[in-house]
Amino acid sequence: MRSLLLMRGRLICAMRAILVVSAILAVTAPSPARAQEWLRDRRHSQGPGIVLSDSLVLHAGIAVEGGYDSNVFYAGADGEPEDAGRVRVTPQVELATRPPQRIENPDGSRSVTPQTADFHLNVAGIYNQYIATGLNADTVMDQSDFGIQSGLGLTVYPQRPWSFVLRNLFMRTIDPPNEIGPANYNRIYDRAELGVQWKPGGGAFELNLLGGATLNIYEQSGPIANVGNYVSPGATVSGRWKFYPNTALTFESSFEYANRFDAGGGSGPGGFLISSSYPVRSWIGLNGQWTPLIATSLRIGYGAGFYDRGEQFDSVLAQAEVAFLISPTGRLKFGFLRDFVDSFFSNFYARNQGYARWEQMFGGAFLIGLQLNVRYLEYATLYNADGTRADAGEVNRNPRADTRIDGVLFAEYRVKDWLAFNATVSYENNITGFRWAEGAAPDGSRDESYWKLMAFLGARVVY
């Protein structure tokens, strides 16, 4: 018995050391936007866990994958794509509070122990090793790098009328998506939010006030850093009124100031004008589950993008989604979204996106998920840094419009609670008639159309 207690003590000490390291990494470290599928959803990243106390549980794991990348540098249709083998190793540590425990009272009734805090911290390291042969093998393998994805969430007094919320997402992305065109760029990204939540009278009405800031820094200097490096403070007011058990009105208003560090120069890729912005959005919506099988989410809104120079955005925003609850462990969603996004190519683009999501667990062991997005991107008019409109000597059409298609297929078989084998296939295709004029392309590639396929097989241990 004494030896068991000694082993338990050593284990707890070791776990505490891991937690300290995880907390340090969460504050000081970085990671990738195209994270593995199990990192997107806590339901898939957790195993049985190690209980540290009555309120805390620790999850840890590691994944190893091998795969193929058809277009490492996002070469355009007129370029020479470089393909490569890839190995990904992903260790992760997660610390979270346990759900409220139900206790039996002396009179036989049951109650739930109140929580003082709801806490979640996840740190995942993602190492990518490229394996290539040929003339450019060294350049391809130089892309091998290490990123870290860290998420923190804390709600103090989650079951009381007044709650306090802290959230932080910190990443170093080593293969981020780029809206300016095909290229690989490493960057540091941090988004922090702090606020309060008010739920009077049992929670039928909820009001959230959040303030925060985003910091985005590209490691590579040049045109992408000139307009891609920014700090963006802002605030959001949101809430809901639940007037039926499964039906609620929602509202949200947000304001940001996206201060691009080199907005004064205004020289993005191609030397086009790009400025700081003041995006404003307001939404009102209705969420409801109308039958045991069908739920919908509808939102209508207004968006305005105020830019120091160049074209402004002013338009209706909308989102509509229908979900089919096909089983207790399966869901199918279809939706449409219209919004606008600050771009690194021009001031902004309007995003018109249709999407489909399907996720199903079979027999409690086999999980399959499918995501498909089709986006039509309408870019703002292109202006040169001196304020003149870009002409045929620079681009073949102005403004630019792209159609972007991407999808992910993920399948996993859980042999044990702690062991799983998986496969991931992702595809991305940018279709556009936009071309740079002869000698005007910033990277030498005139055609902005490209496609990319990645496929991985792997295994992971989670506990």
N, C-alpha and C positions, 0 to 999 in steps of 0.2 A: 504493500500500500504506500509505504514511504517513497519507494522508487517511482511509483506512478505519479505521486504528487510532485516529486522533483522534476520528472519529465514534463508534467503539465506546466510547472513554473517556468522551465526553460523554454517551452513552446510559446507561452504568453510573452516572455521577454523578447523572443525572436520576432513574434508578430508585432510587438510594439516598435521594434527597430524598423521593420518593414514600413509601418505606418508613418514613422518619422521621415524615412527616406521618401515615401510617396508624397507626403505633404510638401517636402522641399521641392520635389520634382514638379508638383502642381503649380508652384509659384515661379520656378526658375526655368522649366523646360518647355520644349516645343512639340508639332505633328501634322498628319495628312488629311486633306479634305476628302479624298476618296478612300475613306476608312473601310475596313472589312465590315461585312454586313452584320456580324454578331455584335460589333461595337456600337451600332446605331440604336440597338434596342436592349435594354437591361434584361428583358426576359430571356434573351439568348446568350448573354455574357456571364450569367451566374450559374454556378453549380450548387451543391449542398451547403458550402460555406463552413467557416470555422467560427463558432460562437465565442466571442470574446467577453461578453457580459450579458446582462439581462436586456440591454438595448442595442448592442452593436454586434455585427457579424462581418467577417472578412472573407472576401472571395479573391482567389488568385488563379492565374492560368497562363498558358503559353500556347501559341499556335505556330506551326511550320507549314509553309505552302511552297509549291513549285509550279511555275507556269510560263506563259508566253505572252509577249507584247508585240503586236504587229507594227506599231508606229511610235517609237520611243519619243521622237521629237515633233510629233504632230505635223509631219511634212504635208504640204499642200498637194493638190492633184498634179501640179507640174513639177513636183520634187521627187527625190529618191528616198522613200521611207526606210528607216533603219529598224529592223526587227531584232529581238533579243529574247533569250530566256531570262526568267526572273525567279529569285528565291526571296520569300518574305518570312521574317521571323517576328512574331508579335507577342512579347510578354505583357501581362497586364495585372494590375492590383486594384481591387475595389473594396471600399469600406462603406457600409451603409447601416442605418438604424433598422432594427427589426420592426415589423408591423405591430400595432397595438395588440397586446395579449388579452384574451378573454378570460375572466376569472369568475369562479362561482361564489356567490355571496352566501352567508349563513342561512338566509331564508330560501335558498334554492334558486334564486334568480341569477342571471349572468350579466356582467357589465364589462366594459372595455377600459383598460387602464389608460389614463390620459397621457399623451406624449408632450414632453417639454420641447422637443426638437425633432425635426425630420431632416436627416443629414445623408448626403451621398457624395462620395469622392471616388473618381475613377481616373487612373493613370495608365495609359497604354503606350508602349514604345513600338515603333514600326520600322524595322530595318529592311531596306530593299537592296538586294545584290543583283546587278545585271550581269548576264553571261552572254558574250557576243564574240563573233569571229569576223574576219574580213578587214578591209582597209581602215574602217572607222571604229574598230573594236575598242581601242583605248578611249575614244571620246564617249562611246556608249557606256562603258564600264565606269567611267568617271562620274556617271549619274548616280552610282550607288551611294546611299546616304541613310541617315537615321532621323526619324521624326518622332514626336511624342504628342499624343492627344490627351488632354486633361480636362475633366469636367467636374465642377463643384456646385452643389446645391444645398442650401440650408434654409429651413423654415423654422422660426422660433415661435412656439405656441400655435401649432397648426390647427388645433381644435378649439381655439378661443375666438371670440369676435374680432380681435385685433391680432394679426400675425406680422412678423417681420421676415423679409425674404432677401437672401443673398445668392447670386448666381455668378459663375465665372466659367468661361470657355477659353482655354489657352492652347495654341497649337503652333507647331512649326511644320508647315506643309512642304512636302518634297515633290509633289506632283499635283498641284492645284488646278482646277478648271480655270480657264482664262476666257474672258468675253471679248478680247481684242483680236483674237486670232490664234493659230496653233503655235504653241511654244511651251517649254518647261521652265518654271520659275519657282525657286524656293522662297518662302516668305514666313514672317512671324505674324501671328494674328492673336489678338486678345479682346474678348468682349466681357465686360463686367457690368453687373446690374445690382442695384440696391433699392429696396422699396418696402411698402407696407400693403397689407391686404385686410380689408374690412368685410366681415360677414355677420351682420346683425340678425338677430331673431332666428337662429337655426340654419342660416346659410342659403335661404331662398334667393337673397340678393347678395351679390359679391362685387366689390370694387377694389381695383388694383392700381397703385401708383408706383411707377418704377422710373428711376433715373439711372443713367449709365453712360458708358463711353466705349468706343471701339478703336483699337489701334491696329494698323496694317502696315508692315514694313517689308519691302522686298530686299532680299540679300544681294541681288544682282543690280549693279548700277546701270544707268542708261535711260532710254525713253520710258520703259515700264516703271522704273522707280520714280521718274520725274512726276508722274501723275498717279501712280499706284500707291505711293506712300501717303497715308492720311491718318488723321485722328478725327473721330466723329462722336462728340457728346450729344446726348439727346434725352428725351423723356417720353414715356408712354402712359396713357390713362386707358384702362380697359375694365370691363365688367360684364356681368350677366344678371338676368332676372329670370329665375326658374318658376314659371307660373303654372306648369303642370309637371308631374313626376318625371316625364321624359322630354320636356319641351322647354326651351329657354330662348329669350332674346339676348343678343350679345352686342357689345359696342366696343370700339377701340379707336383711339386717336394718338398719333405719334408725330414727333418733330425731331429732326436731327440737323446738325451742322457738320457737313463733311468737308473738312478743311484739308485740301490737298497741299502738301508741303511746297510743291513747285508750281502752284496754280498761277503765280505771277508770270512765269515763263510760258505756261500753257502749251508746252510742246510734248505731246504724246507720241506714240509710234506713228511715223509718217509726218511728224511735225504739225499735226492738226491741233486746233484749239480745244483745250479741256480746262474747265474751271471748277472752283469750289462750288458747293451746292447747299441748298436749304430744303430738303425734301419734307413734305407734309402729307400725311395720309389720315383719312377718317373713314371708318367702316361701321355699318350696322347690319346685324344678321339674325337669322333664326335657325336654331338647331333643334332637331326633333327625331324621335324614333316612333314612327307611325304604326308599324306592325312589329311582331316579334322578329321579322326578317329584314325590314327595310328601315334605314335611317338616312336623314339628309342634313346637309349643312349648306346654308345659303347666305351670301354676304354681298352687299352692294356698297360702294364707297366713292370717294373722290380723292384724287391725288394731284399734287402740284409740286413741280420741281423748279425752284428759283435758282438760277445760275448767274454767276458774276458776269459772264459774257456768253454769247452764242445763243442757241435755241433753248426755249423754256418748255417744260412739260405741263400740260393742263388737260386732264381727261377723267372720264369715269373709270372706276375700278370695279372688278366683279369676281366672285368665286362661287361656284356651284359644285356640290359633291353629293353623290349618292353611294351608300354603303349597303351591301347585301350580307347579312349575318348568316352565312350558309351552314354554319355549325358552331358549337361552342368553341371550337379551336380553328375556325376558318372565317375569313372575311375577304370580300371582293369590293373594290372601290373604283369609281369612275368620277372624273372631275375636270373642271375647266377653271383657269385662273388668268385674269388680266391685271397686270401690275406694271411698274416701271422700276428700272435698276440703273444706278450710276454705272457708267461704262469707262473702260480704259482706252476706248477707241474714239468715241465722241462723248458729248456730255452725258447721254443716257441712251437706253433703248427701252421701248415698250415691249413687254413680254406677254404674248398670247399663248397659253400653254394648255394642252390637253394631256391628261395623264390617267393611267390605270395601275392599280395595285392589287395583287392577290397574294394571300398568305394562308397556308393550311398546314396543320399538324396532323399526321396520320399515326394512330396507335400510340400516341404519346412519345414517339421515338423519331419519326421521319418528318422533317420540316422542309417545305418548299415555298419559295417566295419569288414573285415576278414583279418587276417595276418597268413601266414603259412611259416615256415622255416624248411628246412632239411639241416643239416650240417654234413659233413664228416671231422673229425678233425684228422690230422696226427701229433702226438707229436714228438718232437725231442728225440733222443736216451737218455735214462736215465743213468746218471753216479752218483756214490757216491761222497760225498764231498772230498774224497781223490783222485779222478780222475779215479777210476776203474769202469768199466762198471757194471751196476746192473745185477745180475745173477738170476738163478732159485730159489735160496734160499730166494729171496726178492720179485720177481714178476714172473708171469707165462709167460709174453711176453715182449719183449723190441726191438723196440719202441712200444708205445701204440697207438691204433687207436680207436676212438669213433664215433658213429653216434648219433647225437642229433636232436630230433624232437620237435618243440614247435609251438604253435599257440595261437591266441587270437581272440575271437568273441565278438564284442561290438555292442550293439543296444541301441538307445536312442530315446525317444519320447518327443518332446518339446511341452508341452501343451500351454505355453506362451513363449514370448521372454525371460522371466526371470525364468521359471520353467520347469524342465525336469526330466523324470524318465528313468532309464537305467538299463542294465544288462550286466555283463562281465563274460565270461568264458575263463580261460586260462589253457593250458595243456603243460607239459614239460616232455620229456622222454629221458633219456640218455642210449644208448644201447652200450655195450662194452663187449668184451671177456676178458678184463684185470682184473686180480685178484691179490691181495696181497698174498704172501705166508703165511703159518700158523705162527702166532705170529709176523708178520712184519707190519700189518696194523696199522697206527698211531692212528686211532680212534676205533679200535676193529672190524670194518666192513671190511671184505675182498673183497666183491663184489662192484664194482663201478657203476653198473647199478642201476637206480632208475626211478621212475615216480612220478609226482605231478600234482594234479588237484585243481584249485581254482575257485569258482563261487561266484558272488556277485549280489545282487539286491539293488538299491538305488535311491535316489532322490537328486537333487541339485538345488540351487537357484543361478542364475548368474545375475549380473546387470552391 
